[in-house]
């Protein structure tokens, strides 16, 4: 420990010394010993006063940064007391597998990539996607991991780095709770398809079911000039069993298979949430390994069965429908798809990072997670085009209604695997099991994010973890029933885009908070202390100036998608407005509780509050380096 912290201390002193050099005039750093420049050993001479000057020099370095730390005694607020019973991952790989489970989500296999490749081709779409992952998803992912891992706390308490923005943490909590009300639908649909894949005859490949109409057809080709196009069995299965769309149905018609699936899914989620976090990590790790294995098997067989070759992939290199408007839409879709690295809702990466050990290499893990997402997404794009071409050739794409954006995934893929000559039930089960495990994992992680944020921030709730968890799960299960109706199911897609819109707004505020308000130098120094290695200034520069550009593009594309996916839903806009008002209201409340003029109040609210590692050894070294030992408080036995 001493060796690691000693290296980190030396790197931090060099980092802070560099910050002083940038902010000083003339050769102010050299004034420390009179020979700060002149020969080739100037770097050694400039670093030595940090060791000789001790705490005085460290304090001077802290004052050279953007904002000074505040303690509980400065603000007369209660000190943050970490939860010593929160646990951590049994292996560092659990963070990687949990974060990588988002790579198999429903959005990855949707028709978004299919249309984006048609309008943008590999040439534009893939280039935009890779750039968005590098300059948007990866930096935001790293910052979220840093906030959670450094503070060992959830999405509310982590905002101790700049308390004025703590209201964002409460808004995130509200956003995630809203997401959880409908997100179980994304796990229920593939679960129903996976279960029905085990039947002797897959029901979407037959018209001998109770929900089929007299016009039902199992045709494998169609006549474009025919005046009447009969509905396919695949379409009728989705409409009747999943969407409750029948001739005699109403907006409140309930899908009983969906209801039973949701009840079972929430029971599994509850059983895991009542377990220790190390067991949850093992479950997510096993689920992700199964997803990797199942998907690779399905992908290889799909490529062989459909005879996908390199020449066929090159046909999508250039846009099939060349137009600037189409290319522009494809670029925006690529950026939106890159944001799937961050998961649904917001702040789940903060939660996952908070269960890492303090010295975990968050930068390396972030890179590996993003590379995994890129690989799975490219493979999913190939699968999507194969399914699209196969469905268009044999069934006709006009069956896919825009009202239900999930239809493409479940109509095209279900028909594709059902038409396989060899083991169709097996390949169908493996594919839908992958999506089910991915969405189930996302549901568990979202619930972890909500519960972790609550128990880390509100100390009085910690002794009541079990009853609070059970009550919250039961409430969310009850609200999910609404989305099992025809009316609620239609709104799932629009709510997903609205959630993404808020996620992008919060990501923009995160960049401003971490690299501008908290300060570039301090952010860089904290990263170096946590990781025990040097972080280049170029990376911080990209986060400050390049990432906001991609965030602006993502915001523009999300607004466009909202206009075509239910932007007129007043209930949806009201719920999102409450999220923003909550964050703004907390900011005003925080400012009103401080003294001085508005400038002094703002600076005091921006200043970090009890921002330090919770581990006693790491905290002692950090405070010694930062010159903030006055932050030490008596924790009455709560010290980690």
ABEGO torsion letter per residue (X at the ends): XAAAAAAAAAAAAAAAAAAAAAABBEBAAAAAAGBABGBAAAAAAAAAAAAAAEAAAAAAAAAABABBBBBAAAAGBBBBBBBAAAEBBABAAAAAAAAAAAAABAAAABAAAAAAAAAAEAAAAAAAAAAAAAAAAAAAAAAAAAAAAAAGBBAAAAAAABAAAAAAAAAAAAAAAAAAAAAAAAAAAAAAAAAAAABABBAAABAABAABBAABBABABBBAABABBBBBAAAAAAAAAAAGBBAABBAABBBAAAAAAAAAAAAAAAAAAABBAAAAAAAAAAAAAAAAAAAAAAAAAAAAAAGBBAAAAAAAABBABBBAAAAAAAAAAAAAAAAAAAEBEBGAAAAAAAABBAABBAAAAAAAAAAAAAAAAAAAAAAAAAAAAAAAAAAEAAABBAABAAAAAAAAAAAAAAABABGAAAAAAAAAAAAAAAAAAAAAAAAAAAAAAAAAABAAAAAAAAAAAAAAAAAAAAAAAAAABAAAAAAAAAAAAAAAAAAAAAAAAAAAAAAAAAEAAAAAAAAAAAAGBBBBAAAAAAAAAAAAAAAAAAAAAAAAAAAABGAABAAAAAAAAAAAAAAAAAAAAAAAABBEBAAAAAAAAABBBGBBBABAAAAAAAAAAAGAAAABBBAGGABX
